[in-house]
């Protein structure tokens, strides 16, 4: 399976636009380009039954974030304070940068 391009990267602030967590904001914890999914902090919380290990001798039920489809999240622009699409621009020093399509602010 070929890896697909995901429009967000680890550390970005994103907003969920569809599903049960629509409207929530969070930081991207990890990206899975092969599956087209991202793990967002505080979004899509699932309960996981774990058996006792040396690391966690208690075991039990833990809550953790599960991946969501990358198409269900939009990058959040801190300047215009809303979710936005991403544009790409080559800066004066020759480096590529992602920009906000709404306000034109450089995101990274």
Residue frames as qw, qx, qy, qz and C-alpha x, y, z in Angstrom:
[[0.000, 0.889, 0.457, 0.000, 0.00, 0.00, 0.00],
 [0.407, 0.445, -0.024, 0.797, 1.38, 3.42, -0.95],
 [0.249, -0.463, -0.476, 0.706, 1.59, 6.10, 1.71],
 [0.123, 0.805, 0.454, 0.361, -0.82, 8.97, 1.26],
 [0.244, 0.304, -0.202, 0.898, -0.09, 12.59, 1.97],
 [0.329, -0.698, -0.603, 0.204, -1.63, 13.87, 5.20],
 [0.169, 0.777, 0.131, 0.593, -2.22, 17.64, 5.43],
 [0.441, -0.838, 0.168, -0.272, -1.34, 17.97, 9.13],
 [0.628, 0.320, -0.617, 0.349, 1.74, 16.99, 11.10],
 [0.640, -0.419, -0.542, 0.347, 2.65, 16.15, 14.67],
 [0.327, -0.283, -0.271, 0.860, 2.31, 19.13, 17.00],
 [0.108, -0.290, -0.365, -0.878, -0.27, 21.03, 14.89],
 [0.289, 0.253, 0.602, -0.700, -3.43, 22.33, 16.54],
 [0.158, -0.155, -0.763, -0.607, -6.48, 20.99, 14.72],
 [0.515, 0.069, 0.364, -0.773, -10.26, 21.15, 15.00],
 [0.243, 0.183, 0.946, 0.107, -12.50, 18.13, 14.41],
 [0.298, 0.130, -0.217, -0.921, -15.12, 19.02, 11.79],
 [0.722, -0.083, -0.427, -0.538, -17.29, 15.86, 11.72],
 [0.592, -0.049, -0.787, 0.166, -18.31, 12.96, 13.93],
 [0.569, -0.660, -0.487, 0.055, -19.13, 12.68, 17.62],
 [0.537, -0.491, -0.130, 0.674, -16.26, 15.01, 18.60],
 [0.338, 0.637, 0.321, 0.614, -17.09, 17.76, 16.07],
 [0.157, -0.918, -0.057, -0.359, -16.00, 21.20, 17.29],
 [0.751, -0.611, 0.090, 0.234, -13.29, 19.94, 19.63],
 [0.370, 0.835, -0.381, 0.142, -9.76, 21.28, 19.34],
 [0.839, -0.468, 0.247, 0.129, -6.55, 19.47, 20.20],
 [0.008, -0.744, 0.611, 0.270, -2.92, 18.88, 19.39],
 [0.885, 0.303, -0.321, -0.150, -1.89, 16.17, 16.92],
 [0.657, -0.579, 0.482, -0.023, -0.02, 13.49, 18.91],
 [0.435, -0.236, 0.778, 0.386, 0.85, 11.19, 15.99],
 [0.580, 0.519, -0.197, -0.596, 0.21, 10.77, 12.26],
 [0.629, -0.026, 0.766, 0.128, -0.28, 7.48, 10.37],
 [0.303, 0.507, -0.356, -0.724, 0.11, 8.39, 6.68],
 [0.066, 0.073, -0.950, -0.296, -0.26, 4.78, 5.49],
 [0.004, -0.480, -0.869, 0.123, -3.76, 4.63, 7.01],
 [0.015, -0.517, -0.294, -0.804, -4.60, 8.32, 6.52],
 [0.555, -0.706, -0.433, -0.077, -5.31, 8.76, 10.23],
 [0.181, 0.530, -0.395, 0.728, -4.20, 11.06, 13.03],
 [0.522, -0.491, -0.633, 0.294, -4.33, 10.82, 16.83],
 [0.021, -0.644, 0.005, -0.765, -5.57, 14.06, 18.41],
 [0.181, 0.026, -0.701, 0.689, -5.24, 14.91, 22.11],
 [0.272, 0.210, 0.542, -0.767, -8.59, 14.59, 23.93],
 [0.618, 0.300, -0.210, -0.696, -10.51, 13.41, 20.85],
 [0.815, 0.131, -0.492, -0.278, -12.07, 9.98, 20.14],
 [0.244, -0.462, 0.745, -0.414, -11.46, 8.63, 23.64],
 [0.812, -0.036, -0.508, -0.285, -11.90, 4.84, 23.88],
 [0.657, -0.551, 0.442, -0.263, -11.76, 2.47, 26.85],
 [0.617, 0.424, -0.663, -0.009, -9.05, -0.18, 26.61],
 [0.877, -0.443, 0.104, -0.152, -9.05, -3.26, 28.83],
 [0.399, 0.648, -0.619, 0.193, -5.44, -4.03, 29.79],
 [0.899, -0.290, -0.314, 0.096, -4.03, -6.96, 31.66],
 [0.484, -0.842, 0.194, 0.136, -1.52, -6.37, 34.46],
 [0.747, 0.500, -0.221, 0.379, 2.09, -5.84, 33.35],
 [0.639, -0.246, -0.281, 0.673, 5.30, -4.92, 35.17],
 [0.149, 0.257, 0.089, 0.951, 4.85, -1.36, 33.95],
 [0.480, -0.294, -0.011, -0.826, 1.22, -1.24, 35.10],
 [0.095, 0.051, -0.965, 0.238, 0.73, -3.89, 37.81],
 [0.416, 0.235, 0.501, -0.721, -2.88, -2.82, 38.45],
 [0.132, 0.244, 0.849, 0.449, -4.14, -3.46, 34.89],
 [0.183, 0.585, 0.570, -0.548, -7.80, -2.57, 34.41],
 [0.406, 0.740, 0.481, 0.238, -9.62, -0.22, 32.07],
 [0.308, -0.422, 0.075, 0.849, -7.71, 2.79, 30.73],
 [0.428, 0.832, 0.317, -0.153, -8.96, 5.59, 28.51],
 [0.433, -0.340, 0.420, 0.721, -6.85, 6.60, 25.53],
 [0.401, 0.630, -0.124, -0.653, -7.12, 8.48, 22.26],
 [0.707, 0.215, 0.639, 0.213, -7.87, 6.43, 19.14],
 [0.217, -0.132, 0.455, 0.853, -6.98, 7.57, 15.60],
 [0.457, 0.676, 0.397, -0.421, -9.47, 9.57, 13.52],
 [0.652, 0.492, 0.395, 0.421, -9.48, 9.98, 9.74],
 [0.362, -0.250, 0.054, 0.897, -7.31, 12.92, 8.68],
 [0.009, -0.406, -0.517, -0.754, -10.13, 14.16, 6.44],
 [0.399, -0.726, -0.555, -0.084, -12.20, 14.79, 9.60],
 [0.461, -0.669, -0.151, 0.563, -9.79, 17.41, 10.97],
 [0.393, 0.825, 0.094, 0.394, -8.80, 20.90, 9.82],
 [0.538, 0.049, -0.279, 0.794, -5.73, 22.86, 10.79],
 [0.232, -0.882, -0.395, 0.114, -6.56, 25.62, 13.27],
 [0.403, 0.524, -0.060, 0.748, -5.11, 29.09, 12.63],
 [0.424, -0.499, -0.494, 0.573, -4.31, 30.94, 15.86],
 [0.125, -0.082, 0.075, 0.986, -4.28, 34.36, 14.18],
 [0.394, -0.179, -0.355, -0.829, -7.78, 34.28, 12.69],
 [0.344, -0.110, 0.731, -0.579, -8.95, 31.88, 15.46],
 [0.818, 0.251, 0.199, -0.479, -10.76, 29.42, 13.19],
 [0.742, -0.038, 0.620, 0.252, -10.11, 26.24, 11.18],
 [0.330, 0.770, -0.251, -0.486, -8.60, 26.80, 7.75],
 [0.922, 0.351, 0.071, 0.145, -7.34, 25.10, 4.63],
 [0.572, -0.565, 0.317, 0.503, -3.60, 25.06, 3.99],
 [0.599, 0.797, -0.077, 0.018, -1.75, 26.79, 1.19],
 [0.804, -0.240, 0.151, 0.522, 1.91, 26.39, 0.37],
 [0.245, 0.967, -0.052, 0.047, 4.27, 29.24, -0.40],
 [0.783, 0.110, -0.127, 0.599, 7.97, 29.62, -1.10],
 [0.312, -0.895, -0.122, 0.296, 9.41, 32.32, 1.15],
 [0.261, 0.933, -0.248, -0.020, 12.08, 34.89, 0.22],
 [0.289, -0.649, 0.703, 0.032, 14.88, 32.74, 1.68],
 [0.448, 0.313, -0.763, -0.344, 13.82, 29.80, -0.54],
 [0.088, 0.015, 0.945, -0.315, 12.15, 27.67, 2.14],
 [0.363, -0.373, -0.669, -0.530, 8.64, 26.26, 1.77],
 [0.121, 0.017, 0.620, -0.775, 6.00, 27.22, 4.31],
 [0.078, -0.535, -0.828, -0.149, 2.38, 26.37, 4.99],
 [0.071, -0.064, 0.103, -0.990, 0.06, 29.38, 5.06],
 [0.274, 0.452, 0.702, -0.477, -3.51, 29.99, 6.22],
 [0.209, 0.396, 0.661, 0.602, -5.86, 30.32, 3.23],
 [0.122, -0.845, -0.519, -0.030, -8.09, 32.78, 5.14],
 [0.232, -0.950, -0.003, 0.210, -5.64, 35.33, 6.55],
 [0.626, 0.703, -0.252, 0.224, -2.39, 34.48, 4.72],
 [0.418, -0.768, 0.456, -0.163, -0.42, 33.99, 7.97],
 [0.515, 0.402, -0.755, 0.057, 2.57, 31.63, 7.87],
 [0.855, -0.421, -0.107, -0.284, 1.74, 28.61, 10.04],
 [0.880, -0.373, 0.100, 0.276, 5.20, 27.11, 10.46]]
